[in-house]
Amino acid sequence: MSLIGITLFGYIFPMWLVFLLLIIGVIIAWKLIKFTIKILLVIIVFFVILLGLDLFGVFEFIQNIISSFA
């Protein structure tokens, strides 16, 4: 009786184990992709806020206030 599976380095891995590892790998990869997309969105929002503050001259106003004390 031989098991149906994949032979790798002399070991026979059953197909259900291969599919289980594949499904776990896909789930982990999907969670990693979702995390990186969230981080990317946070970075984009941060730079948009910086752009808006620069557009309204907030940083120049702060520089003028600091330089008036010196």
C-alpha positions in Angstrom: 0.0 0.0 0.0 1.5 3.3 -1.0 0.3 6.7 0.1 -0.7 9.2 -2.5 1.4 12.3 -1.9 4.5 14.2 -2.7 8.0 12.7 -2.2 10.5 15.2 -1.1 14.0 14.3 0.1 13.0 10.7 0.5 10.0 11.5 2.7 6.4 11.0 1.5 4.1 13.8 2.5 0.3 13.1 2.2 -1.7 15.3 -0.1 -3.9 16.5 2.8 -0.8 17.8 4.6 0.4 19.6 1.4 -3.0 21.2 0.9 -3.2 22.2 4.6 0.2 23.9 4.4 -0.7 25.6 1.2 -3.9 27.0 2.8 -2.0 28.2 5.9 0.6 29.8 3.6 -2.1 31.6 1.6 -3.8 32.9 4.8 -0.5 34.2 6.2 0.4 35.8 2.9 -3.0 37.5 2.7 -2.7 38.9 6.3 0.8 40.2 5.5 -0.6 41.9 2.3 -3.4 43.5 4.3 -1.0 44.8 6.9 1.3 46.3 4.3 -1.7 48.0 2.6 -2.8 49.5 6.0 0.8 50.8 6.6 0.9 52.3 3.1 -2.4 54.1 3.6 -1.2 55.5 7.0 1.9 56.8 5.3 -0.1 58.3 2.4 -2.5 60.1 4.8 0.4 61.4 6.8 2.0 63.0 3.7 -1.3 64.4 2.6 -1.7 66.1 6.0 1.8 67.5 5.7 1.1 68.7 2.2 -2.1 70.5 3.5 -0.3 72.1 6.4 2.4 73.3 4.1 -0.2 74.7 1.7 -1.8 76.7 4.4 1.6 78.0 5.6 1.5 76.5 9.1 5.2 75.7 9.1 6.2 79.1 8.0 4.0 80.6 10.7 5.7 78.4 13.3 9.2 79.4 12.0 8.2 83.1 12.3 7.1 82.6 15.9 10.3 80.8 16.8 12.5 83.3 15.1 10.8 86.2 16.8 11.9 84.9 20.2 15.6 84.7 19.2 
